[in-house]
Each structure stands twice: as C-alpha cells, then as structure tokens.
Amino acid sequence: MRIHDDRYVRERRKFEVALRFIRHEARTRTVRVWTGLSDDRIRKLYRSYIQESSSSQPRASMPVRHRGKSPRQPAFFTHSARARHESSSFASLCRLTGALPRGGSALTPELRRDPAGLARGELLCEAYEIYCARFTAPILSFEHAEFLLRAICRGDELVIGGCRDCSAALVTDRWSMRPPRCIVCAPPAQPPAMPT
C-alpha cells in the first residue's frame, strides 16, 4: 500500500505543478519537460481544469495557450537597464527560493545540463509569483523566466555578475568585455536633442 500511496502523491504533485505552469501561460513543451506528463495529458488537464473553472470567469482572465517555440534569446535579459534590473531581481528571487543554487559545488554537471524537475519547478513558480507581485508591469513572461533559470544554470551565455560601480548582483553576458551598471548607478537616459 505504501508504494501505491507514494505513486499517487507523485502523480498529484505533477498535476499541481503542471496547473501552476499552465496558469503562468507556459507552453505545452515547457510543462512536459518540467513535469514529465505527456502532451495529451497536459492538453486534457488544460481543458478540464482551466477551461471549466474559467467558464464562470471573463474570457480575458483565462490563461493564453501560446504556440510555437519558447523564447531563446539571451540578449533579451541584457538589452536595457530595465531588462537587466528585472532579470537580476528574478535571478535573486530564484536564489532566495532555492530554484537556483548559490553556485560553486552546488551546480553539479547534471544541474548545469538540465535543471528541470518537480521540486525545482515548484520553486520556479514561487520565484515567478513573487517577481510578478513585485513589479507592476513585469517584462519577463514565465517562458522568459524559465529560460533565464536554465541559462544561468548552464552558465555558457548568461551569468550572475556584479555592477561595476556598486557590485550589486546583475545578470550579465558571460563574454561581456566591460561589466554593466545597475539601474541605480546607470546615468539617466538623455532625451534626443531637438533640431534647431
């Protein structure tokens, strides 16, 4: 009976994590990678739980099912001071929740290769929910957040570095020649000069 109970708990946990991912508008592939559920089960889960529970709610509040490939451009996180600030805030939240280990020996080769798993998926959702509560109009979608966590774990394109002035934690390009500045230390953007 114990083996059956453990299997039931694990299956229920997979469904709970999948529902959290779906509510955050994750693509089917992303849900599959993190939970191990089949595409068919994810679609059925979406239809039965999300659509039925949303039938009483306005259509605008229902999660969107995104199609196509997930975002995979590391430059998205470093292209502006705001993007660096928000991605750095999210990475810090991942460290605080435990979704992202503190580095060093905690980043095993297995974790660098593939950080996906149920426990880390729950922590990723926790970090993303805190991030969304902190920023009024967040620029990171859940898919961007998931990619950022994977990219930092891999460490081949993005790393957590420091501001060149105050050493605040920043998501930076691994091959950047000069460390960037955080949003506090960066000079304010000058409006374009008006022609006379």
N, C-alpha and C positions, 0 to 999 in steps of 0.2 A: 504494500500500500504506500510506503514511503516513496518509492521510485515514481509511482503514478502522481503523487502529490507534487514532487519536485518538477516533473514534466509539465503539470498543469500550471504551476506558478511561473515557470519559464515562458510558456506559451502566452499566458495572460500578460506578463511583462512585455513581451514582444508586441502584443496588440496595443498596450498602453503607450509604448514609445512610438509606434507607428502612428497612432492617433495624434500625439503631440507634434510629430513631424508634419502630418497632413494639415493640422491647424496652422502650422507655420508656412504652409504652401510649398512644402518640399516636393520635388519631382518623384515619380514612382521609383526610378533607379536609385535615388538617394535613400529612400525609405528601405528599399530592398537591401542595399549594401550595409546599412546600419542595423537592420533587424533580422535579416535572413529570411523574411517572408517572401513568398512568390509574388510575381506581378499580379496574378489573378486574385490572390488573397488580399492584396493591397487595394485593388480596384473594388472588390466586394466590400471591404472594410470602409472605403470611402463612400460607396453608395449607401450602405446600410446605416452607418453611424452618423456620418456628416450630413448627407442629404436629408435623411429622415429627421434628424434633430434640428436641421435648419429650415424645415418646411414651415415651421411656425414663425421663423425669423425673416426679416427682409433679405432679399437676394444679395444685396450689397455686402452683408456681413458673412456670407458663406465663403470659405476658403477657395481660392482660384486653383485650378489644376493646370500647372504650367507644362508646356510641351517642349520638346527639343532638348538640346544639350544644356547642361548646367554651366554657370559662369566659370571660366578657367583662365582669366587674365590677371596675373599678379600685379600689373601696373594699376589696376583699379584701386588698390589699397594705398598707393603712394603718390597718386597723381595730383593731389592738392593737400593743403594743410588740414582741411576738414576731414578728408578721407583718412589721412594719417592719424588724426586725433580719434576718430570714431573706431577705426580698426585697432588702434592701440588700446583704447578703452575696452573693446570687446576681448582682445587677447589677454588683458589684465584680468577681466572677469573670468575667462577660461582658466587662468592660473588660480584664481581665488576659489572657484568651484571644484577644481581638480580635473577638469576636462583636459587641461594642458599641464603636464608635469613641469616642474621647475627647471628641467634641463639636466645636463651632465649625465650621470649614470641612469637617471630615470627614463631617458629617451633610449630605450632598447632598439635594436635593429628591427624587431617586429613592429614596434610602435611607430618608428620612422616610416616603415613601408606601408602600414595600414592601421590608423588609429581607430577605425570603426569597430563598434561593439555596443551591446546594450547598455552597460554601465556608463560608458563614456557618452553614449547618445543621450542618456538622461541628464548628464552633467552639461552637455552641449545645449540642450533645451533650456536648462536652468540659466546658464550664462546668457543665452539669447533673450530670454524673457526679462532678465534684469536689464540688459542692454536696451531693449525696446522701452522699458519703463523709464530709463534714464534720459533718453533723447526723444524730443517731441516729434521730430520728423527724421527717423533714422535712415541713413543711406544704404546700410547693409541689409540685404534681404537674407533670409535664412540660408539660401543656397550660397550666397557670398560668405556668410559666417562659417558654414561647413567647409567651404573651400579654404578659407583662411586658416582654420584649425589644422586641416590636412597639410597645407603648405608650410606652416610653421613647424609642424612635427617633422616633415621631410627635411626642411632646412636648406634645400638646394636653391630656392629663389627668394624666399622671404624669411627674415629672422627678426627677433626682438632685439633691437639695439637701443641706443640712447641719444637724446637730444645733444647736439654739440655744445650748447650753452649751459643747460641745467641738468643734463643726464637723465631726464625723465624717460621712462620706457616708451619706445616708439617701434612700430612695425616698419622695417626698412628693407630696401632691396639689398640682398646679400652682397652684390657686386658694386654697390654704390661707392664712388670714389671719395665723396665727402658726406659725412653724416648730416641728415636734415635737422631742421629745428622743429620744436613742438609748436603747437598753436599759440602758446603764451609767448614764446621767445621770437617767433617769426615776425618780421616787420609787417605793419599793416599794408594791405594792398593799396596801391596808389591808383586813383581813378585815371583813365586815359586823358591826356591833355586835349583840351578843346582847340581846334584850329582857329587862328586869328585872321 
